[in-house]
Amino acid sequence: MHRKMQLGLSHARMAYQVHSLSNRTISVTDPDWRVNIYDGEKSRKGKTICKYKNREDAEEELARLSELLNLTIRNEKLALG
């Protein structure tokens, strides 16, 4: 860990499509919120360290990890960018 590392929150929207033998298509979406760790301010791709189904739980964990690891929370617009 170095002092330039940051934590951030991102929203992932995974979608799957299944085609049946009877020519029917079923689409399934599985959205989740991810807490990521970034190498620095200019790093665009972070490593996911945990996933949550709702935003509130993800934000609580983000705040807890930020305090525990003494890392800053990245601006959300940069993280989603």
C-alpha positions as CSV (number, residue, x, y, z in Angstrom):
1,M,0.0,0.0,0.0
2,H,1.3,3.5,-0.8
3,R,-0.1,6.9,0.1
4,K,-1.4,7.7,-3.4
5,M,-3.8,4.7,-3.4
6,Q,-7.5,5.6,-3.3
7,L,-10.8,3.8,-2.8
8,G,-13.8,4.3,-5.0
9,L,-17.3,3.0,-5.7
10,S,-18.6,1.8,-9.1
11,H,-21.8,0.3,-10.4
12,A,-21.7,-2.8,-12.6
13,R,-24.6,-3.9,-14.8
14,M,-24.0,-7.4,-16.0
15,A,-26.5,-8.7,-18.5
16,Y,-26.9,-12.2,-19.8
17,Q,-29.0,-13.6,-22.7
18,V,-30.1,-17.2,-23.1
19,H,-31.6,-18.6,-26.2
20,S,-33.8,-21.7,-25.8
21,L,-34.3,-24.5,-28.3
22,S,-37.8,-23.1,-28.9
23,N,-36.4,-19.8,-30.2
24,R,-37.2,-17.8,-27.1
25,T,-34.8,-15.3,-25.6
26,I,-34.5,-14.7,-21.9
27,S,-32.5,-11.7,-20.7
28,V,-31.3,-11.5,-17.1
29,T,-29.6,-8.5,-15.5
30,D,-27.5,-8.7,-12.4
31,P,-26.6,-5.2,-11.2
32,D,-24.2,-4.7,-8.2
33,W,-22.1,-2.1,-6.5
34,R,-18.3,-2.6,-6.2
35,V,-15.7,-1.1,-3.9
36,N,-12.5,-0.7,-5.8
37,I,-8.9,0.2,-4.9
38,Y,-6.9,2.4,-7.3
39,D,-3.2,2.8,-7.7
40,G,-3.4,6.6,-7.8
41,E,-5.4,9.6,-8.9
42,K,-4.9,9.0,-12.6
43,S,-5.5,5.3,-12.5
44,R,-8.8,4.5,-14.4
45,K,-9.1,0.8,-13.7
46,G,-9.3,-0.3,-10.1
47,K,-9.3,-3.7,-8.6
48,T,-12.5,-4.8,-7.1
49,I,-12.2,-5.8,-3.4
50,C,-15.9,-6.4,-2.5
51,K,-19.3,-6.5,-4.1
52,Y,-22.8,-5.6,-2.8
53,K,-26.3,-5.8,-4.1
54,N,-27.3,-2.3,-2.8
55,R,-25.6,1.0,-2.7
56,E,-26.1,1.7,1.0
57,D,-24.1,-1.4,2.0
58,A,-21.4,-0.5,-0.4
59,E,-21.1,3.1,0.8
60,E,-20.9,1.9,4.4
61,E,-18.1,-0.5,3.6
62,L,-16.3,2.2,1.5
63,A,-16.3,4.5,4.5
64,R,-15.2,1.7,6.9
65,L,-12.3,0.7,4.6
66,S,-11.2,4.3,4.1
67,E,-11.0,4.9,7.8
68,L,-9.3,1.5,8.5
69,L,-6.7,1.8,5.7
70,N,-6.3,5.6,6.0
71,L,-7.0,6.0,2.2
72,T,-8.9,8.8,0.5
73,I,-12.2,8.2,-1.3
74,R,-12.0,9.0,-5.0
75,N,-14.5,11.4,-6.6
76,E,-17.3,9.2,-7.9
77,K,-17.4,11.0,-11.3
78,L,-13.7,9.9,-11.8
79,A,-14.4,6.4,-10.7
80,L,-17.4,5.9,-13.0
81,G,-15.6,7.8,-15.8
